[in-house]
């Protein structure tokens, strides 16, 4: 809508929405698609995007892709990751195509707990669904005084980058890392 047309109709060309209402709407969409409702909605909130990396990051940008994956069965709705191996500081999970952001945040939480006993903790997740924006995971980790690195393999199928592509394309293997600028004594 042109600025002139928006002045004539009284409708803004760039409407603004209350972020909390938008998040509740997104969560309601995921509950309607079959993700479990209840007092611990972390799986739904991870897909909606409770935290955004910047003021202009649209939190629900990938919702249509995730909802389609839930309806066609390429994303699992229920369950836990399968533990393939656990050697305290090195873990491997089969993510079973559970929601990727939920899996990554669980892995980060577990790694942070185990850093009390080990200088480095590595969690490898196979068969994860799309994990979204890697940058969104970095700041909370490094603000706590830790460093992190996310090497991501090529997905099993072409994915569309929501902002820039009209048709799916194979994406490169991104590596995203950030280091804390504060030294942290583990004791």
C-alpha positions as CSV (number, residue, x, y, z in Angstrom):
1,X,0.0,0.0,0.0
2,X,1.4,3.4,-1.0
3,X,1.9,6.1,1.7
4,X,-0.7,8.2,-0.2
5,X,-3.3,5.3,-0.2
6,X,-2.6,4.7,3.5
7,X,-3.3,8.3,4.3
8,X,-6.5,8.2,2.4
9,X,-7.8,5.0,4.0
10,X,-6.4,5.6,7.4
11,X,-4.7,2.2,7.4
12,X,-1.0,2.2,8.2
13,X,1.3,0.7,5.5
14,X,3.4,-0.8,8.3
15,X,1.0,-1.9,11.0
16,X,2.3,-2.6,14.5
17,X,1.1,-5.5,16.7
18,X,1.4,-6.1,20.4
19,X,4.3,-8.6,20.7
20,X,2.7,-10.5,23.6
21,X,-0.6,-10.9,21.7
22,X,1.4,-12.0,18.7
23,X,3.3,-14.6,20.7
24,X,0.1,-15.9,22.3
25,X,-1.4,-16.2,18.8
26,X,1.6,-18.1,17.6
27,X,1.5,-20.5,20.6
28,X,-2.3,-21.1,19.9
29,X,-1.4,-22.0,16.3
30,X,1.1,-24.6,17.6
31,X,-1.3,-26.0,20.2
32,X,-4.0,-26.3,17.5
33,X,-1.5,-28.2,15.3
34,X,-0.9,-30.8,18.0
35,X,2.0,-29.7,20.1
36,X,1.2,-30.4,23.8
37,X,-0.4,-27.7,25.8
38,X,0.3,-27.5,29.5
39,X,2.2,-25.6,32.2
40,X,5.6,-26.1,30.5
41,X,5.2,-24.7,27.0
42,X,8.9,-24.6,26.2
43,X,8.6,-26.6,22.9
44,X,5.9,-24.2,21.6
45,X,7.7,-21.1,22.7
46,X,10.9,-22.2,21.1
47,X,9.1,-22.3,17.8
48,X,7.4,-19.0,18.3
49,X,10.7,-17.3,19.3
50,X,10.3,-15.8,22.8
51,X,13.6,-14.0,22.5
52,X,14.5,-12.2,19.3
53,X,18.1,-11.3,18.4
54,X,17.2,-7.8,17.3
55,X,14.4,-5.2,17.3
56,X,13.4,-6.0,13.7
57,X,13.6,-9.8,13.8
58,X,10.1,-11.1,13.0
59,X,9.5,-13.8,15.6
60,X,6.9,-15.7,13.7
61,X,8.7,-15.7,10.3
62,X,9.2,-19.5,10.2
63,X,5.8,-20.4,11.8
64,X,4.3,-21.4,8.4
65,X,7.2,-23.7,7.7
66,X,7.0,-25.3,11.2
67,X,3.2,-25.7,11.0
68,X,3.5,-27.4,7.6
69,X,6.2,-29.7,9.0
70,X,3.9,-30.6,12.0
71,X,1.0,-31.3,9.7
72,X,2.9,-33.5,7.2
73,X,4.8,-35.4,9.9
74,X,8.3,-34.2,9.1
75,X,8.5,-32.7,12.6
76,X,7.7,-34.8,15.7
77,X,5.2,-33.4,18.1
78,X,5.9,-35.5,21.2
79,X,8.8,-37.3,22.9
80,X,12.4,-36.7,23.9
81,X,15.7,-37.0,22.1
82,X,17.2,-40.5,22.1
83,X,20.5,-40.6,23.9
84,X,23.0,-42.4,21.6
85,X,26.0,-41.9,23.9
86,X,26.8,-39.9,27.0
87,X,30.4,-39.6,28.2
88,X,29.7,-36.7,30.6
89,X,31.6,-34.1,28.5
90,X,30.6,-35.5,25.1
91,X,27.0,-36.4,24.2
92,X,25.3,-37.5,21.1
93,X,21.5,-37.3,20.7
94,X,19.1,-38.5,18.0
95,X,16.8,-35.6,17.8
96,X,14.1,-37.6,16.1
97,X,13.1,-34.5,14.1
98,X,11.7,-32.8,17.2
99,X,11.6,-29.0,17.1
100,X,15.2,-27.8,16.5
101,X,15.2,-24.7,18.7
102,X,13.8,-26.7,21.6
103,X,16.6,-29.3,21.1
104,X,19.3,-26.7,20.9
105,X,18.2,-24.9,24.0
106,X,18.0,-28.2,25.9
107,X,21.5,-29.1,24.8
108,X,22.8,-25.7,25.9
109,X,21.2,-26.0,29.3
110,X,22.7,-29.5,29.8
111,X,26.1,-28.4,28.6
112,X,26.1,-25.4,31.0
113,X,25.2,-27.7,33.9
114,X,28.1,-30.1,33.0
115,X,30.6,-27.2,32.6
116,X,30.9,-27.2,36.4
117,X,32.8,-30.5,36.1
118,X,34.4,-30.3,32.6
119,X,36.3,-27.5,30.8
120,X,34.6,-28.3,27.5
121,X,31.2,-30.0,26.8
122,X,30.2,-31.0,23.3
123,X,26.6,-32.0,22.4
124,X,26.0,-33.5,18.9
125,X,22.5,-33.7,17.7
126,X,21.6,-35.8,14.6
127,X,18.2,-35.7,13.0
128,X,17.1,-32.3,14.3
129,X,14.4,-30.4,12.6
130,X,15.3,-26.8,11.4
131,X,17.0,-24.9,14.3
132,X,16.3,-21.4,13.1
133,X,18.6,-18.5,13.6
134,X,21.9,-19.6,15.1
135,X,22.6,-16.0,16.4
136,X,19.6,-16.2,18.7
137,X,21.4,-18.9,20.9
138,X,24.7,-17.1,21.3
139,X,24.1,-14.0,23.4
140,X,22.6,-15.7,26.5
141,X,25.4,-18.1,26.6
142,X,28.2,-15.6,26.2
143,X,26.6,-13.1,28.6
144,X,26.9,-15.9,31.2
145,X,30.6,-16.0,30.6
146,X,30.8,-19.0,28.3
147,X,31.9,-19.5,24.7
148,X,30.0,-21.5,22.1
149,X,30.3,-22.8,18.6
150,X,27.5,-24.2,16.4
151,X,28.7,-26.1,13.3
152,X,25.6,-27.1,11.3
153,X,25.6,-29.8,8.6
154,X,23.6,-29.5,5.4
155,X,19.9,-30.4,6.0
156,X,18.4,-33.5,4.6
157,X,16.3,-31.5,2.2
158,X,16.5,-28.0,0.6
159,X,15.2,-25.3,2.9
160,X,14.0,-21.8,2.2
161,X,15.6,-18.9,4.0
162,X,12.4,-17.0,4.9
163,X,13.6,-13.5,4.2
164,X,15.5,-14.0,0.9
165,X,14.4,-17.0,-1.1
166,X,11.2,-17.7,-3.0
167,X,12.1,-21.3,-3.6
168,X,14.0,-23.8,-1.5
169,X,17.8,-24.1,-2.0
170,X,20.5,-26.1,-0.4
171,X,22.1,-24.0,2.2
172,X,25.8,-24.0,3.0
173,X,27.3,-25.4,6.2
174,X,27.2,-22.4,8.5
175,X,29.4,-22.1,11.6
176,X,28.4,-19.6,14.2
177,X,30.5,-18.9,17.2
178,X,30.9,-16.2,19.8
179,X,33.3,-15.9,22.7
180,X,32.7,-14.3,26.0
181,X,35.0,-11.3,26.7
182,X,35.1,-12.1,30.3
183,X,37.3,-14.8,31.9
184,X,35.3,-17.1,34.1
185,X,36.9,-19.2,36.9
186,X,35.0,-22.6,37.1
187,X,35.6,-22.9,40.8
